[in-house]
């Protein structure tokens, strides 16, 4: 069934379950990996590394949120263009959005790499605590140009009607990242940078796999020579900004909480707050996954 038939002919209730259940499963897989990530770091590397992970993570997610802004923001005009049977325009938006995400990943990743020590010092971390947080953040910064596009690929696969493929991509990414992290930390005995590298390798592998599927030209969306326009960029930003603000609002709260906790409770307080966030983050993605799929 092609995309036009799938979204135009499928009854709404059936379409809801067709899209929502895989979306919820995808987010559940990601949430489970985040939980496993915290357990591996805490149990294998210790309390200081776990606290450092939680201190750096809000900055990592803000970086991802910018790519998600472009991914979500471009998905709306792409879907509208496909609905109007303007496939060439949809392909142009798709191509331009992918290039914008890579460019944003390079720019923000470079800034994060350079500013990581200053950001962590500003939070109040010192000594080994600060060193580990900087190591963790810098690995994500280096891999940012490749890892950030995975969130857009997830949306584009669903637009092409490949809802189950999107779900499998997220499941494989979580399993691969967990396997690599266990190998790097428990067997190779690498530090916290190994935990970040495992996640980045899992994300990069799946991102490149998805990109290859689009590059082969067998999807509804195809790469073409890009034609950028101010109107298109403005539309992408306008459509993606609400999702972006929603994503970073919680991260800014986490940054402020960590800022205060370091000063009044120290490293242990950051660890406790991180545990609470892992529990909260296990439930919310189920609802977010269903809504995001629609």
C-alpha positions as CSV (number, residue, x, y, z in Angstrom):
1,X,0.0,0.0,0.0
2,X,1.5,3.4,-1.0
3,X,1.5,6.4,1.2
4,X,-1.4,8.2,-0.6
5,X,-3.6,5.2,-0.2
6,X,-2.5,4.4,3.4
7,X,-3.4,7.9,4.8
8,X,-6.3,8.7,2.5
9,X,-8.2,5.4,2.5
10,X,-7.4,3.8,5.9
11,X,-10.2,4.3,8.5
12,X,-9.2,6.7,11.3
13,X,-9.4,4.2,14.2
14,X,-7.4,1.6,12.3
15,X,-4.9,4.2,11.2
16,X,-4.5,5.3,14.9
17,X,-3.5,1.9,16.1
18,X,-1.4,1.3,13.0
19,X,0.6,4.4,13.8
20,X,0.3,4.8,17.6
21,X,1.3,1.3,18.8
22,X,4.6,1.2,16.9
23,X,5.3,4.7,18.0
24,X,4.7,3.8,21.7
25,X,6.8,0.7,21.3
26,X,9.6,2.8,19.8
27,X,9.6,5.3,22.7
28,X,9.4,2.4,25.2
29,X,12.5,0.9,23.7
30,X,14.3,4.2,23.9
31,X,13.2,4.7,27.5
32,X,14.4,1.2,28.4
33,X,17.8,1.9,26.9
34,X,18.1,5.2,28.9
35,X,17.3,3.2,32.0
36,X,19.9,0.5,31.2
37,X,22.4,3.2,30.3
38,X,22.0,4.7,33.8
39,X,22.3,1.3,35.4
40,X,25.5,0.4,33.5
41,X,27.2,3.7,34.3
42,X,26.1,3.7,38.0
43,X,26.9,0.1,38.7
44,X,30.1,-0.3,36.6
45,X,31.7,3.2,36.8
46,X,30.3,4.4,40.1
47,X,28.4,7.3,41.7
48,X,30.6,10.1,40.4
49,X,30.2,8.9,36.8
50,X,26.4,8.6,37.2
51,X,26.2,12.1,38.5
52,X,28.3,13.4,35.7
53,X,26.1,11.7,33.1
54,X,23.0,13.4,34.6
55,X,24.8,16.7,34.7
56,X,25.7,16.6,31.0
57,X,22.6,15.0,29.6
58,X,20.3,18.1,29.5
59,X,22.9,19.8,27.2
60,X,23.0,16.7,25.0
61,X,19.2,16.7,24.7
62,X,19.1,20.4,23.8
63,X,21.4,19.6,21.0
64,X,19.1,16.8,19.8
65,X,16.1,19.1,20.2
66,X,17.4,21.5,17.5
67,X,17.6,18.6,15.0
68,X,14.1,17.5,16.1
69,X,12.9,21.1,15.4
70,X,14.0,20.7,11.8
71,X,12.8,17.1,11.5
72,X,9.3,17.7,12.9
73,X,9.1,21.2,11.3
74,X,9.8,19.7,7.9
75,X,7.5,16.7,8.3
76,X,4.4,18.9,8.2
77,X,5.1,20.7,4.9
78,X,6.3,17.4,3.4
79,X,3.1,15.7,4.4
80,X,1.0,18.6,3.0
81,X,2.9,18.4,-0.3
82,X,2.4,14.7,-0.6
83,X,-1.3,15.1,0.2
84,X,-1.5,17.6,-2.7
85,X,0.5,15.1,-4.9
86,X,3.3,17.6,-5.2
87,X,6.0,14.9,-4.8
88,X,8.8,17.0,-6.2
89,X,8.2,19.8,-3.7
90,X,8.1,17.2,-0.9
91,X,11.4,15.7,-2.0
92,X,13.0,19.2,-2.1
93,X,11.9,19.9,1.5
94,X,13.1,16.5,2.6
95,X,16.6,17.1,1.0
96,X,16.9,20.6,2.3
97,X,15.9,19.5,5.8
98,X,18.5,16.7,5.9
99,X,21.2,19.2,4.9
100,X,20.0,21.7,7.5
101,X,20.1,19.0,10.2
102,X,23.7,18.1,9.3
103,X,24.8,21.7,9.2
104,X,23.1,22.4,12.6
105,X,24.8,19.3,14.0
106,X,28.2,20.6,12.9
107,X,27.6,24.1,14.3
108,X,26.1,23.1,17.6
109,X,28.4,20.2,18.1
110,X,31.4,22.5,17.6
111,X,30.1,24.9,20.1
112,X,29.4,22.2,22.7
113,X,32.8,20.7,22.3
114,X,34.5,24.1,22.8
115,X,32.2,25.3,25.6
116,X,31.8,22.0,27.5
117,X,34.4,22.9,30.2
118,X,32.9,26.3,30.7
119,X,29.3,25.0,30.9
120,X,30.2,22.3,33.4
121,X,32.2,24.8,35.5
122,X,29.2,27.2,35.4
123,X,27.0,24.4,36.8
124,X,29.4,24.3,39.8
125,X,31.0,20.9,39.2
126,X,34.7,20.4,40.2
127,X,37.4,17.8,40.1
128,X,36.7,14.4,38.8
129,X,33.0,15.1,38.6
130,X,33.5,18.0,36.2
131,X,36.1,16.0,34.1
132,X,33.8,13.1,33.6
133,X,30.9,15.4,32.6
134,X,33.1,17.1,30.0
135,X,34.3,13.8,28.6
136,X,30.7,12.6,28.2
137,X,29.4,15.8,26.6
138,X,32.3,16.1,24.2
139,X,31.8,12.6,22.7
140,X,28.2,13.6,21.8
141,X,29.4,16.9,20.4
142,X,31.9,15.2,18.1
143,X,29.3,12.7,16.8
144,X,26.5,15.4,16.6
145,X,26.6,15.8,12.7
146,X,25.6,12.1,12.3
147,X,23.6,11.2,15.4
148,X,21.2,14.1,15.3
149,X,19.6,13.1,11.9
150,X,18.2,9.9,13.4
151,X,15.3,11.8,14.9
152,X,14.3,13.2,11.5
153,X,14.7,9.8,9.8
154,X,12.2,8.4,12.3
155,X,9.6,10.9,11.1
156,X,10.4,10.5,7.4
157,X,10.0,6.7,7.6
158,X,6.6,7.2,9.1
159,X,5.6,9.7,6.4
160,X,6.6,7.1,3.8
161,X,4.2,4.6,5.5
162,X,7.1,2.6,6.9
163,X,5.8,2.7,10.5
164,X,7.0,-0.7,11.4
165,X,10.4,0.0,9.9
166,X,10.6,3.1,12.1
167,X,9.7,1.0,15.1
168,X,12.4,-1.6,14.3
169,X,15.0,1.1,13.7
170,X,14.4,2.4,17.3
171,X,14.4,-1.1,18.8
172,X,17.7,-2.1,17.0
173,X,19.3,1.2,17.9
174,X,18.5,0.6,21.6
175,X,19.7,-3.0,21.6
176,X,22.9,-2.2,19.7
177,X,23.7,0.8,22.0
178,X,23.1,-1.4,25.1
179,X,25.3,-4.2,23.7
180,X,28.1,-1.8,22.8
181,X,27.9,0.0,26.2
182,X,28.1,-3.3,28.1
183,X,31.1,-4.3,26.0
184,X,32.9,-1.0,26.3
185,X,32.3,-0.6,30.1
186,X,32.3,-4.1,31.5
187,X,34.7,-5.8,29.1
188,X,37.0,-3.1,27.8
189,X,36.8,-1.2,31.0
190,X,36.6,2.2,29.3
191,X,35.5,5.3,31.1
192,X,32.3,7.3,30.8
193,X,33.3,8.4,27.4
194,X,32.8,4.8,26.4
195,X,29.2,5.0,27.5
196,X,28.6,8.1,25.3
197,X,30.5,6.5,22.4
198,X,28.3,3.3,22.6
199,X,25.1,5.4,22.3
200,X,26.6,7.5,19.5
201,X,27.7,4.4,17.5
202,X,24.2,2.9,17.9
203,X,22.5,6.1,16.7
204,X,25.0,6.7,13.9
205,X,24.7,3.1,12.5
206,X,20.9,3.3,12.4
207,X,20.9,6.8,11.0
208,X,23.2,5.8,8.1
209,X,21.1,2.7,7.5
210,X,18.0,4.8,7.2
211,X,19.7,7.3,5.0
212,X,20.9,4.5,2.7
213,X,17.3,3.4,2.3
214,X,16.3,6.8,1.1
215,X,19.4,7.2,-1.1
216,X,18.5,4.0,-3.0
217,X,15.4,5.8,-4.3
218,X,12.9,3.1,-3.3
219,X,11.0,5.3,-0.7
220,X,8.2,7.8,-1.3
221,X,10.7,10.5,-0.4
222,X,13.9,10.8,-2.5
223,X,17.0,13.0,-2.5
224,X,17.2,15.6,-5.2
225,X,19.2,18.8,-6.0
226,X,18.1,21.1,-3.1
227,X,16.4,24.5,-3.7
228,X,16.5,26.5,-0.5
229,X,14.1,29.4,0.0
230,X,13.4,31.8,2.8
231,X,9.7,30.8,2.8
232,X,10.5,27.1,3.1
233,X,13.0,27.7,6.0
234,X,10.5,29.9,7.8
235,X,7.8,27.3,7.4
236,X,10.0,24.6,8.8
237,X,11.0,26.7,11.8
238,X,7.4,27.8,12.4
239,X,6.1,24.2,12.4
240,X,8.9,22.8,14.5
241,X,9.3,25.6,17.1
242,X,6.4,24.4,19.4
243,X,7.9,20.9,19.6
244,X,11.4,22.4,20.2
245,X,10.2,24.7,23.0
246,X,8.4,21.7,24.6
247,X,11.6,19.7,24.5
248,X,13.9,22.2,25.9
249,X,11.6,23.5,28.6
250,X,12.2,20.3,30.6
251,X,15.9,20.4,29.9
252,X,16.2,24.0,31.1
253,X,14.4,22.9,34.3
254,X,16.9,20.1,34.7
255,X,19.8,22.5,34.2
256,X,18.4,24.8,36.8
257,X,17.7,22.0,39.2
258,X,21.3,20.6,38.8
259,X,22.7,24.1,39.2
260,X,20.9,24.4,42.6
261,X,21.4,20.8,43.7
262,X,25.2,21.0,43.2
263,X,25.4,24.1,45.4
264,X,23.1,22.9,48.2
265,X,23.3,19.1,48.0
266,X,26.4,18.2,46.1
267,X,27.1,15.4,43.8
268,X,24.8,12.9,45.6
269,X,21.8,15.2,45.2
270,X,22.4,15.3,41.4
271,X,22.5,11.5,41.4
272,X,19.2,11.2,43.3
273,X,17.5,13.7,41.0
274,X,18.8,11.7,38.0
275,X,17.2,8.5,39.4
276,X,13.9,10.3,39.7
277,X,14.1,11.5,36.1
278,X,14.8,8.0,34.9
279,X,11.6,6.8,36.5
280,X,9.6,9.7,35.1
281,X,11.1,9.2,31.7
282,X,9.9,5.6,31.6
283,X,6.2,6.6,31.6
284,X,6.1,9.8,29.6
285,X,7.6,8.4,26.3
286,X,4.7,5.9,26.0
287,X,2.2,8.8,25.6
288,X,4.6,10.9,23.6
289,X,5.3,8.1,21.2
290,X,1.6,7.7,20.4
291,X,1.0,11.4,19.9
292,X,4.2,11.9,17.9
293,X,3.2,9.0,15.5
294,X,0.0,10.8,14.7
